[in-house]
Amino acid sequence: MFCLILGASCVINKKAKTSESAFVNKVYPLLDTENSRWFFFSSASRPFGMVNLSPDTETNGAWGSGYRYNTDTVKGFSHVHAWQLAGPSIMPIDPTLINADRLFQNYYSDFSHQTETISPGYHQLFLKRYQIQTELTSTKRVGFHRYTFGENIALLFNLNGQLGPSFMSDGVLKKSGKADFITGQVTNKPTFRRPKPCTIYFAVKFNRPVEKIVRDSITGNYLVCFRNVKSKSLLVKLAISYTSVTNAEINMKEELPGWNFDRVVKDSKSEWNGLLSRIEVEGGTTEQQQRFYTDLWHALQGRRIISDVNGAYPDNTGDEFRIGQLPLNDNGKPLFNHYNSDSFWGAQWTINTLWGLVYPDVMEEFVHSLMQYYKDGGLIPRGPSGGNYTYVMTGASSNPFIISAIQKGIIKNDLDNIYQALKKNQMPGGIMDKVGYEHNTSVGGGLSYYIANGYVPYPLSDISYGAHQDGASQTLEYAYQDWALAQLALKLNKKVDARYFLNRSLNYKNVYDTISGWMRPKNIHGKWKADFDPYLIENGFIEANGAQNTWYVPHDIEGLSQLMGGNEAASLKLNQAFTESEKLGFTAGSSHEREKHPEFSRIPINYGNQPSIQTAFIFNYLSNPWLTQYWSRKVVENVYEGVGTQRGYSGDEDQGLMSSLSVLMKMGLFSMKGGCSLEPQLEIGSPIFDKIRIHLCRDYYKGKTFTIVAKNNSGKNCFVQSASLNGEEVRFYSIPQHKFTDGGVLVLQMDSVLNKNWGFKK
């Protein structure tokens, strides 16, 4: 069935309805904001909202921009903070305090965090220079501002120039036939990653008449002045659309017809509360619960809606831009929303599992959106922006996401057509043919060589076709994705395809060097890379080194173990890697830009980026589940604990990926194979809370709740002694997902002493 996001029957926690802010108040929005990138920070936004309204303290570039905590100057309030996209920026000013000839250049204002208030759906700060209190909130597609001021106020509309990842151009602001209403548009010029321009249209309504609009001849930006400026506050509603001004107006009419600012703030918090309350935790410290719900909050944003309330959306996949139309239900409402997002690279260990268990309604929407791109442009994207392909990262990273949704029963219809789309992605002419940001050719992916010779060489050629042309990593990624597709082929009784892709899934063995004991790049002639250093970053590996990427065989840990000499030898090697990595806190530095620094880049396990985030759970497969319990706890304690502005994800949060991992590890759950098995499994780690109650979505699953109880749990008591599911003894670390979604109680008896007799098959 189709289900609009946040369908009523999926928000079922009665406690959330009676305690509107219980979960929202545990979110710490400032986490890691000293290291923010353009789309990381969120405040006055709804889940996956088209509008992502928040202050900008830095505006130059995709990295180091947006809301950066250590910069105490506001440069504007932008409505779009998305993957490769920015949107209309407004700055309230008192024009009497600025020299007229510098008004469009010298308008920034300082502010203090001491007088700032932030919570999901709301942001308030005080612009000292102008003595203006600013308050922000939003609906899905409409930003809502409330400015309280003294004598004078005007609004600067910054519609041209650099704004985050994009250079904004052709910005236009127009009066309409109504004194309190204006419209406009602004175009994001193409970037290296997003090859086509993307226009954002907007409609703006004020609670007072506009006196005049002044355009600056140098910057092309606008100043909006008002009559009757001495009243107490200025209210501004700005609706956006990627299709037309008319649809922006419709978005405003449908989502925000009134002027009750406080009501919208309350509604926003209620919506967030409904999602966050699907998981209730008990035990742990106050700070641990605060960090948990902050992580969960991050797992539900970043990836942004681009379709209008009527289902119109931008389709930039063809030679010419067109306005597409999503399918409608009997009431004329869209069956799903359409999305922009960063890559699904690493989703198999993160949102595949979290969304697939707790938010199947969200997962279903994203699958339908990905398939809409296929219907329009002929390929399932791995990270679309502006309604177009970006070819971000490598492989067919969104394929396992879709396969996982099918295997879990979230997607039930049109499976043969979906399978053909997935298969196309992994064959010549598909997206696997393209390396990162390879817009005009289909060579850098090395897929033809992979099919013919069983690996992607490094280097593939002297020509750079795009980014991440690192053959060893590509080989490992393709092999896993081949295995995942083979599982769907088996489900659909496509036996010939299943055998073909299963054979391809063994290609990882072709880049394992039994002499050195590492995954190692081969050149086009089949020769191992000379002078190979397994700890040298991006030496044939994508955002990783060889030591980290060696463990990227989630579909065949048994086969990898055999190459290493058996479970005992593999466990020893991996345990040594964790012991060494602990000295650096399990991350290659505390921010993404430090990842390549020699002091950090040689770490053998890096939980600050996706390539090795599965490693703690590999011990389960090596008959050493107690090491999974021990090291997964250690990683949580070092990487995903604490709340503060200076750290949080020690790298790149990547639109819900790393935060989802944090949530799962704290719940003591994981899925090595990304939920793509014929019967998806959830694997047990070491939960940090005494009780975790998951409110299941009844539109998708039989059960009402699933509860994990960790008895005798503490910081030291990280080892599972015994387990039972609904009163029956559990002796193995892995449990079919359907036993979770059917509802019930999993009881784990914890202790400080490891139990080598639990968790594996003897």
C-alpha positions, 0 to 999 in steps of 0.5 A: 500500500501507499502511505503518505509520510507520517501516516496517522496509523503509524504515529501510535505512541499515546504517551507522545500525544499526552506529553507534547514535548517529552521527546523533543526536549531531549534533542540537543540541536547544537551537536557538532555545530563547530564542524557543520557543513551546509546541510548538517544543521537544522532548527526551524524545520519539519521532518524531511521538509522542503524548507530548512529554515535556519541562520547562516553564519558562514555562506561560502562553500558546501563545507564549513558553511551554514550555521557554524557555532564559533562564528557569532555573526548572522549573514541571513536566514536561508530557506534551503539547506540541502544537498548541493542546493541553497535557497532564498536568504532573508536578513532583517535590518534597520536601514537607518543604522547602515550607510546607504551606499554600503547597505547591500554589503555591510548588513551582517549582525552579531548575536550571542548564544546566551540569548539564543533558543533552539529546539526542533521546529523553532529557532530564536536569536537576537540581532544585536546590531539592529535590536531585532528579535528573530523567531523562525518556524516552518511547515513542510514547504513554508518558512514562517518568521516573526521579527520583534523590533524597536523603531525600524525594520526592512528585509534584505533578500539575498538572491545573487552571489555565493550561498553555501554550495551554490552560486545564486543567479538571476534572482528576481523579486516582484510586487504582485497585485496585493500590497502585502504579497510579493513573489520571486525566483532564484537559480542555483547555478550548476556545480561540479556535482550538480550539472544543471541549474535548479530554480527555486520559486517563492511567494512571500506574504507579510502582515503589513503592506509593502511600501517599496522594493529597491534593487541594488544595481551592483549585487542584484539583491533587494531591499523590501521596505514597509509602511506602518513599521512601528507596530510590534512585530513583522510576520513573514511567510515564505513558501517555496517550490521547485516548479513555479510561483503558482505552486509556491502560492498553493503550498502556502495556501494549503499548509499555512493559511493563517498567522498563528506563529505559536500554533505552528511552533507547537504543531512542528514540535508535535510532529517531531515528537510523534516520530521521536516517540516511536522509540522509548528508552529507559535507563542510562544517564540523562546525557545518554538519553539526550544524545540518543534522541538527538541522533534519532532526530538527525536520522529523520532529516537532511534528505529533503522533499522537492514535490509540491502539495499537489504532487508537481515536482521538478524533473531534470533527468532529461535534455530539457527541464519539465514539471512532473506529476506524482500519482494521486489518490482518490482524494487528489493527494499525492501518493508519496513525496519526491526527494533530493538527497545525498548518497545512499553510500553506507545506507545498508548498515544505517537507514536500511535497518533503522527506517526498515524497523521503526519508520517503514512509512518513510522507507516506502516513500523513498523507494517510490521516489527513487523509482520515480527517477527511474521512470523519468530518467531511466536510472535509479539515482544514488544521490539526486539533487535538483530533480537530477542525477549527480552520480555522487560516490560509486556503485549502485548504493541505493539498490540495497536500500530498495532490496531491503524494503522488498525483503521486509515486505514494505514494498510488495507491488510491481516487484518485477519492474523494480527488479529490472530497474535494479538489474539495469543499474548493475549492468553496462549502461547502468549507474554502476558504470559511472564513477563519482560525478561522471556526468558525460561518460560511462567509463570510470566505474570500470564495470565492463572490466569488473564483469570480464576480469573480476575486479576494477583495476587501479588505476583504471587509466590515465584519464580521470573520469570523475571522483573516487576512481579507486578500483579495490573499493569499487570491486568490494562495493560491487560484489556486495551489491551483486549479492544483494541483487542475487537475493532478490532474484532468488525471491522472484525465482529468477534462478539464472540471474541469481547464479550470475550475480552470486558468481559476481559477488565472489569477485572480492576474492580477486583483490585479496592478497594472501601474502600481505593479508590485505585487500590490495589494488591490482592494475589493469594487467592484473599485477598487485600495486607495488610498494603497497601500504595498507594504512595509506588513505585513498590508495585505491580505496574510497575515503578509507585505507586498505586496512579499513576496507579489507573488512568490506565483505558483509555478504560473505564473512565466512569466505573472508575468514577462510582467506585469512586462515580461519575464524581465530586468525581473522578475529585476532587480526580484527581485535588488534585493529580495534586495539590500535584504533582505540588509541585514536578514539576509533576515528580519523580525527574529529572532523571530516577535514582531518580525515586525511591528516597523517596523524589520523588517516592511518587508523585501521578502523574508522567510525567517522566514515562509512567504509568500516562502520560494520566492523564491530559486528563482524566478531559475531560472524567469527564465533566471538560475539563477546568481542562484538559486545565489547567493541561496539560498546567501546565505540559508542562510548568514544564516538557517539557519547556526549553532547557538545558543539565541538564534536558529535559524529567525528567526521561526516554525518551524511544526512542520517547515516552516521546518526542512524548507526549511533541509534542502532548501536545504542539499541544493541541492534545491527544488520551486517547484510543490510536487510537484503537476505531472503529472510532479513536478520537483526544481530544482537550487540550490547544495548546501553539502555535498560529498556528500549520500546519500539512502537511498530507501525501497524500499517506494515507490521503485525506487532504493536510494540517490541521491547528490549530489556537489558537486565543488570545493565551498566557501563561495565556490564556490557556482556550478554550472559543469556537471552530469551524472546517471548519467554523462549531461550535464544542462544544465537546472536541473530534473530529474524526481523519478522520476530521483532515486527511481530511484537514481543519482548527480548530479554538480555541478561548482562554482566561484566564477565564475558560468556563464551558459551552464548551467541554462536553455533557450536 
